[in-house]
Amino acid sequence: MAVAGVVDAIAYNLEGAPELVFDWKSDVAPTPDTRQHHAAQIREYLESTGAGRGVIVYMSFGEVSEVRLGTSFVPAGESRSD
């Protein structure tokens, strides 16, 4: 299976390894399904790059949500139950 995508930005640690993946979104009112799709996209980037964390930046309303492998996605401002 081939996977293609474009990471908007990657932050590297001092050793040169990918540490943080960024993806900026311009959606004005993303639905919960769209947000889950965006989180799945970030997880693909994390698996592909080996980075430990990713963030989705919803530029139109100033929200930044963190995504990690093995955890459920919780939008900024909501609580995590896992």
N, CA, C and O atoms as CSV, one atom per row, in Angstrom:
chain,resi,resn,atom,element,x,y,z
A,1,MET,N,N,0.839,-1.173,0.000
A,1,MET,CA,C,0.000,0.000,0.000
A,1,MET,C,C,0.887,1.239,0.000
A,1,MET,O,O,1.838,1.323,0.777
A,2,ALA,N,N,0.590,2.173,-0.842
A,2,ALA,CA,C,1.340,3.422,-0.911
A,2,ALA,C,C,0.588,4.505,-0.148
A,2,ALA,O,O,-0.634,4.621,-0.243
A,3,VAL,N,N,1.338,5.290,0.605
A,3,VAL,CA,C,0.756,6.407,1.340
A,3,VAL,C,C,1.505,7.659,0.940
A,3,VAL,O,O,2.736,7.681,0.924
A,4,ALA,N,N,0.755,8.705,0.617
A,4,ALA,CA,C,1.376,9.973,0.268
A,4,ALA,C,C,0.729,11.081,1.084
A,4,ALA,O,O,-0.474,11.046,1.344
A,5,GLY,N,N,1.507,12.042,1.478
A,5,GLY,CA,C,0.987,13.172,2.231
A,5,GLY,C,C,2.062,14.227,2.344
A,5,GLY,O,O,3.238,13.969,2.090
A,6,VAL,N,N,1.647,15.408,2.724
A,6,VAL,CA,C,2.596,16.502,2.888
A,6,VAL,C,C,2.426,17.071,4.289
A,6,VAL,O,O,1.386,17.634,4.629
A,7,VAL,N,N,3.462,16.913,5.086
A,7,VAL,CA,C,3.483,17.494,6.421
A,7,VAL,C,C,3.737,18.986,6.266
A,7,VAL,O,O,4.631,19.390,5.522
A,8,ASP,N,N,2.960,19.803,6.959
A,8,ASP,CA,C,3.169,21.248,6.841
A,8,ASP,C,C,4.487,21.686,7.460
A,8,ASP,O,O,5.169,22.553,6.913
A,9,ALA,N,N,4.856,21.096,8.600
A,9,ALA,CA,C,6.133,21.434,9.239
A,9,ALA,C,C,6.519,20.311,10.192
A,9,ALA,O,O,5.660,19.615,10.734
A,10,ILE,N,N,7.825,20.145,10.387
A,10,ILE,CA,C,8.355,19.171,11.344
A,10,ILE,C,C,9.411,19.878,12.188
A,10,ILE,O,O,10.272,20.582,11.660
A,11,ALA,N,N,9.336,19.684,13.496
A,11,ALA,CA,C,10.381,20.173,14.400
A,11,ALA,C,C,11.284,18.983,14.736
A,11,ALA,O,O,10.807,17.887,15.028
A,12,TYR,N,N,12.580,19.220,14.689
A,12,TYR,CA,C,13.565,18.174,14.965
A,12,TYR,C,C,14.238,18.439,16.313
A,12,TYR,O,O,14.391,19.588,16.728
A,13,ASN,N,N,14.638,17.360,16.988
A,13,ASN,CA,C,15.367,17.525,18.249
A,13,ASN,C,C,16.845,17.815,17.947
A,13,ASN,O,O,17.246,17.872,16.784
A,14,LEU,N,N,17.634,17.993,18.984
A,14,LEU,CA,C,19.045,18.354,18.810
A,14,LEU,C,C,19.854,17.279,18.092
A,14,LEU,O,O,20.891,17.568,17.496
A,15,GLU,N,N,19.375,16.039,18.151
A,15,GLU,CA,C,20.066,14.944,17.456
A,15,GLU,C,C,19.645,14.824,15.997
A,15,GLU,O,O,20.192,14.006,15.258
A,16,GLY,N,N,18.669,15.638,15.578
A,16,GLY,CA,C,18.222,15.608,14.189
A,16,GLY,C,C,17.060,14.682,13.906
A,16,GLY,O,O,16.692,14.490,12.747
A,17,ALA,N,N,16.471,14.101,14.948
A,17,ALA,CA,C,15.340,13.193,14.759
A,17,ALA,C,C,14.026,13.985,14.810
A,17,ALA,O,O,13.913,14.939,15.580
A,18,PRO,N,N,13.027,13.595,13.993
A,18,PRO,CA,C,11.731,14.277,14.036
A,18,PRO,C,C,11.102,14.165,15.423
A,18,PRO,O,O,11.072,13.084,16.011
A,19,GLU,N,N,10.603,15.276,15.937
A,19,GLU,CA,C,10.014,15.286,17.273
A,19,GLU,C,C,8.550,15.714,17.271
A,19,GLU,O,O,7.748,15.183,18.040
A,20,LEU,N,N,8.196,16.665,16.417
A,20,LEU,CA,C,6.853,17.225,16.423
A,20,LEU,C,C,6.424,17.528,14.993
A,20,LEU,O,O,7.157,18.166,14.238
A,21,VAL,N,N,5.217,17.059,14.621
A,21,VAL,CA,C,4.657,17.271,13.290
A,21,VAL,C,C,3.521,18.278,13.401
A,21,VAL,O,O,2.679,18.169,14.292
A,22,PHE,N,N,3.492,19.255,12.504
A,22,PHE,CA,C,2.447,20.281,12.485
A,22,PHE,C,C,1.607,20.148,11.228
A,22,PHE,O,O,2.128,19.886,10.144
A,23,ASP,N,N,0.303,20.332,11.383
A,23,ASP,CA,C,-0.578,20.391,10.222
A,23,ASP,C,C,-1.570,21.527,10.436
A,23,ASP,O,O,-2.370,21.490,11.371
A,24,TRP,N,N,-1.520,22.531,9.572
A,24,TRP,CA,C,-2.425,23.674,9.667
A,24,TRP,C,C,-3.658,23.385,8.838
A,24,TRP,O,O,-3.556,22.900,7.712
A,25,LYS,N,N,-4.827,23.683,9.394
A,25,LYS,CA,C,-6.107,23.488,8.711
A,25,LYS,C,C,-6.835,24.820,8.629
A,25,LYS,O,O,-6.758,25.642,9.541
A,26,SER,N,N,-7.544,25.021,7.523
A,26,SER,CA,C,-8.285,26.264,7.342
A,26,SER,C,C,-9.792,26.064,7.488
A,26,SER,O,O,-10.563,26.985,7.222
A,27,ASP,N,N,-10.217,24.881,7.905
A,27,ASP,CA,C,-11.645,24.607,8.079
A,27,ASP,C,C,-12.275,25.633,9.016
A,27,ASP,O,O,-11.710,25.955,10.062
A,28,VAL,N,N,-13.422,26.134,8.648
A,28,VAL,CA,C,-14.117,27.124,9.469
A,28,VAL,C,C,-14.938,26.449,10.563
A,28,VAL,O,O,-14.985,26.935,11.693
A,29,ALA,N,N,-15.585,25.331,10.235
A,29,ALA,CA,C,-16.422,24.624,11.208
A,29,ALA,C,C,-16.295,23.115,10.986
A,29,ALA,O,O,-17.233,22.485,10.497
A,30,PRO,N,N,-15.138,22.523,11.342
A,30,PRO,CA,C,-14.960,21.088,11.103
A,30,PRO,C,C,-15.906,20.257,11.973
A,30,PRO,O,O,-16.086,20.532,13.160
A,31,THR,N,N,-16.496,19.251,11.365
A,31,THR,CA,C,-17.382,18.347,12.097
A,31,THR,C,C,-16.539,17.396,12.941
A,31,THR,O,O,-15.333,17.285,12.717
A,32,PRO,N,N,-17.145,16.710,13.901
A,32,PRO,CA,C,-16.386,15.710,14.663
A,32,PRO,C,C,-15.742,14.658,13.763
A,32,PRO,O,O,-14.616,14.235,14.022
A,33,ASP,N,N,-16.439,14.233,12.713
A,33,ASP,CA,C,-15.853,13.255,11.786
A,33,ASP,C,C,-14.644,13.833,11.055
A,33,ASP,O,O,-13.647,13.141,10.852
A,34,THR,N,N,-14.733,15.097,10.664
A,34,THR,CA,C,-13.608,15.748,10.002
A,34,THR,C,C,-12.421,15.857,10.946
A,34,THR,O,O,-11.283,15.629,10.536
A,35,ARG,N,N,-12.671,16.202,12.203
A,35,ARG,CA,C,-11.599,16.299,13.192
A,35,ARG,C,C,-10.926,14.934,13.399
A,35,ARG,O,O,-9.704,14.853,13.523
A,36,GLN,N,N,-11.722,13.879,13.436
A,36,GLN,CA,C,-11.156,12.534,13.583
A,36,GLN,C,C,-10.312,12.170,12.362
A,36,GLN,O,O,-9.262,11.540,12.487
A,37,HIS,N,N,-10.786,12.575,11.177
A,37,HIS,CA,C,-10.010,12.337,9.953
A,37,HIS,C,C,-8.672,13.079,10.011
A,37,HIS,O,O,-7.635,12.525,9.646
A,38,HIS,N,N,-8.699,14.320,10.464
A,38,HIS,CA,C,-7.457,15.095,10.592
A,38,HIS,C,C,-6.495,14.431,11.584
A,38,HIS,O,O,-5.290,14.366,11.339
A,39,ALA,N,N,-7.036,13.940,12.703
A,39,ALA,CA,C,-6.197,13.259,13.697
A,39,ALA,C,C,-5.594,11.982,13.108
A,39,ALA,O,O,-4.429,11.674,13.360
A,40,ALA,N,N,-6.376,11.247,12.333
A,40,ALA,CA,C,-5.860,10.031,11.684
A,40,ALA,C,C,-4.748,10.386,10.698
A,40,ALA,O,O,-3.766,9.655,10.572
A,41,GLN,N,N,-4.907,11.506,10.005
A,41,GLN,CA,C,-3.878,11.971,9.077
A,41,GLN,C,C,-2.587,12.276,9.835
A,41,GLN,O,O,-1.507,11.894,9.385
A,42,ILE,N,N,-2.681,12.942,10.955
A,42,ILE,CA,C,-1.490,13.239,11.767
A,42,ILE,C,C,-0.841,11.946,12.255
A,42,ILE,O,O,0.384,11.828,12.234
A,43,ARG,N,N,-1.647,10.973,12.693
A,43,ARG,CA,C,-1.086,9.688,13.141
A,43,ARG,C,C,-0.298,9.009,12.024
A,43,ARG,O,O,0.742,8.401,12.278
A,44,GLU,N,N,-0.795,9.111,10.780
A,44,GLU,CA,C,-0.050,8.566,9.629
A,44,GLU,C,C,1.305,9.262,9.507
A,44,GLU,O,O,2.326,8.618,9.265
A,45,TYR,N,N,1.300,10.584,9.675
A,45,TYR,CA,C,2.553,11.334,9.610
A,45,TYR,C,C,3.501,10.917,10.738
A,45,TYR,O,O,4.707,10.792,10.527
A,46,LEU,N,N,2.948,10.704,11.935
A,46,LEU,CA,C,3.784,10.279,13.065
A,46,LEU,C,C,4.412,8.920,12.786
A,46,LEU,O,O,5.601,8.714,13.029
A,47,GLU,N,N,3.611,8.003,12.277
A,47,GLU,CA,C,4.141,6.667,11.959
A,47,GLU,C,C,5.193,6.742,10.861
A,47,GLU,O,O,6.198,6.033,10.913
A,48,SER,N,N,4.969,7.592,9.875
A,48,SER,CA,C,5.903,7.697,8.750
A,48,SER,C,C,7.214,8.378,9.118
A,48,SER,O,O,8.276,8.003,8.621
A,49,THR,N,N,7.138,9.383,9.992
A,49,THR,CA,C,8.334,10.159,10.326
A,49,THR,C,C,9.051,9.680,11.574
A,49,THR,O,O,10.241,9.943,11.748
A,50,GLY,N,N,8.330,8.970,12.453
A,50,GLY,CA,C,8.911,8.561,13.728
A,50,GLY,C,C,8.803,9.633,14.801
A,50,GLY,O,O,9.337,9.461,15.897
A,51,ALA,N,N,8.117,10.744,14.506
A,51,ALA,CA,C,7.918,11.803,15.509
A,51,ALA,C,C,6.995,11.290,16.617
A,51,ALA,O,O,6.148,10.428,16.381
A,52,GLY,N,N,7.165,11.821,17.807
A,52,GLY,CA,C,6.374,11.367,18.942
A,52,GLY,C,C,5.059,12.100,19.145
A,52,GLY,O,O,4.128,11.563,19.746
A,53,ARG,N,N,4.983,13.332,18.640
A,53,ARG,CA,C,3.776,14.137,18.837
A,53,ARG,C,C,3.439,14.891,17.561
A,53,ARG,O,O,4.297,15.157,16.719
A,54,GLY,N,N,2.155,15.227,17.449
A,54,GLY,CA,C,1.709,16.053,16.338
A,54,GLY,C,C,0.682,17.044,16.831
A,54,GLY,O,O,0.040,16.832,17.859
A,55,VAL,N,N,0.530,18.121,16.096
A,55,VAL,CA,C,-0.498,19.097,16.431
A,55,VAL,C,C,-1.269,19.486,15.175
A,55,VAL,O,O,-0.719,19.596,14.079
A,56,ILE,N,N,-2.564,19.688,15.386
A,56,ILE,CA,C,-3.435,20.216,14.346
A,56,ILE,C,C,-3.729,21.654,14.747
A,56,ILE,O,O,-4.197,21.912,15.856
A,57,VAL,N,N,-3.456,22.582,13.852
A,57,VAL,CA,C,-3.700,23.991,14.114
A,57,VAL,C,C,-4.864,24.427,13.227
A,57,VAL,O,O,-4.734,24.526,12.007
A,58,TYR,N,N,-6.015,24.688,13.876
A,58,TYR,CA,C,-7.175,25.205,13.150
A,58,TYR,C,C,-7.048,26.722,13.135
A,58,TYR,O,O,-7.411,27.399,14.097
A,59,MET,N,N,-6.531,27.242,12.035
A,59,MET,CA,C,-6.179,28.656,11.950
A,59,MET,C,C,-7.390,29.580,12.028
A,59,MET,O,O,-7.286,30.669,12.592
A,60,SER,N,N,-8.529,29.177,11.480
A,60,SER,CA,C,-9.668,30.089,11.399
A,60,SER,C,C,-10.260,30.430,12.759
A,60,SER,O,O,-10.918,31.460,12.906
A,61,PHE,N,N,-10.029,29.561,13.777
A,61,PHE,CA,C,-10.541,29.899,15.105
A,61,PHE,C,C,-9.502,29.713,16.207
A,61,PHE,O,O,-9.851,29.657,17.386
A,62,GLY,N,N,-8.234,29.619,15.831
A,62,GLY,CA,C,-7.139,29.656,16.796
A,62,GLY,C,C,-7.060,28.488,17.752
A,62,GLY,O,O,-6.697,28.669,18.914
A,63,GLU,N,N,-7.389,27.297,17.295
A,63,GLU,CA,C,-7.324,26.111,18.153
A,63,GLU,C,C,-6.115,25.264,17.787
A,63,GLU,O,O,-5.816,25.067,16.609
A,64,VAL,N,N,-5.426,24.768,18.802
A,64,VAL,CA,C,-4.306,23.853,18.612
A,64,VAL,C,C,-4.613,22.590,19.410
A,64,VAL,O,O,-4.806,22.651,20.625
A,65,SER,N,N,-4.658,21.438,18.723
A,65,SER,CA,C,-4.957,20.168,19.381
A,65,SER,C,C,-3.807,19.197,19.183
A,65,SER,O,O,-3.296,19.050,18.073
A,66,GLU,N,N,-3.404,18.543,20.247
A,66,GLU,CA,C,-2.293,17.602,20.197
A,66,GLU,C,C,-2.784,16.211,19.831
A,66,GLU,O,O,-3.870,15.792,20.232
A,67,VAL,N,N,-1.966,15.507,19.063
A,67,VAL,CA,C,-2.246,14.125,18.667
A,67,VAL,C,C,-1.008,13.300,18.975
A,67,VAL,O,O,0.114,13.700,18.664
A,68,ARG,N,N,-1.222,12.147,19.589
A,68,ARG,CA,C,-0.132,11.197,19.844
A,68,ARG,C,C,-0.579,9.821,19.382
A,68,ARG,O,O,-1.776,9.538,19.328
A,69,LEU,N,N,0.373,8.973,19.053
A,69,LEU,CA,C,0.035,7.600,18.704
A,69,LEU,C,C,-0.496,6.886,19.941
A,69,LEU,O,O,-0.008,7.107,21.050
A,70,GLY,N,N,-1.490,6.033,19.750
A,70,GLY,CA,C,-1.998,5.215,20.846
A,70,GLY,C,C,-2.939,5.918,21.797
A,70,GLY,O,O,-3.305,5.342,22.821
A,71,THR,N,N,-3.348,7.146,21.498
A,71,THR,CA,C,-4.323,7.841,22.344
A,71,THR,C,C,-5.474,8.317,21.485
A,71,THR,O,O,-5.321,8.511,20.279
A,72,SER,N,N,-6.616,8.505,22.101
A,72,SER,CA,C,-7.748,9.034,21.361
A,72,SER,C,C,-7.579,10.534,21.185
A,72,SER,O,O,-6.945,11.202,22.003
A,73,PHE,N,N,-8.148,11.051,20.118
A,73,PHE,CA,C,-8.054,12.473,19.823
A,73,PHE,C,C,-9.082,13.238,20.642
A,73,PHE,O,O,-10.265,12.896,20.647
A,74,VAL,N,N,-8.628,14.265,21.327
A,74,VAL,CA,C,-9.519,15.136,22.095
A,74,VAL,C,C,-9.231,16.570,21.682
A,74,VAL,O,O,-8.117,17.057,21.875
A,75,PRO,N,N,-10.235,17.261,21.108
A,75,PRO,CA,C,-10.001,18.651,20.722
A,75,PRO,C,C,-9.594,19.511,21.904
A,75,PRO,O,O,-9.934,19.206,23.046
A,76,ALA,N,N,-8.875,20.573,21.636
A,76,ALA,CA,C,-8.427,21.497,22.681
A,76,ALA,C,C,-9.630,21.971,23.496
A,76,ALA,O,O,-10.703,22.226,22.949
A,77,GLY,N,N,-9.436,22.083,24.793
A,77,GLY,CA,C,-10.488,22.562,25.681
A,77,GLY,C,C,-11.416,21.478,26.200
A,77,GLY,O,O,-12.262,21.754,27.050
A,78,GLU,N,N,-11.279,20.240,25.705
A,78,GLU,CA,C,-12.087,19.138,26.210
A,78,GLU,C,C,-11.202,18.232,27.049
A,78,GLU,O,O,-9.978,18.260,26.919
A,79,SER,N,N,-11.818,17.426,27.912
A,79,SER,CA,C,-11.036,16.556,28.787
A,79,SER,C,C,-10.882,15.177,28.167
A,79,SER,O,O,-11.725,14.718,27.397
A,80,ARG,N,N,-9.793,14.539,28.521
A,80,ARG,CA,C,-9.465,13.200,28.019
A,80,ARG,C,C,-9.880,12.171,29.063
A,80,ARG,O,O,-9.655,12.364,30.258
A,81,SER,N,N,-10.491,11.069,28.603
A,81,SER,CA,C,-10.931,10.039,29.540
A,81,SER,C,C,-10.062,8.792,29.514
A,81,SER,O,O,-10.314,7.863,30.282
A,82,ASP,N,N,-9.033,8.740,28.644
A,82,ASP,CA,C,-8.195,7.529,28.592
A,82,ASP,C,C,-6.913,7.684,29.294
A,82,ASP,O,O,-6.112,6.750,29.332
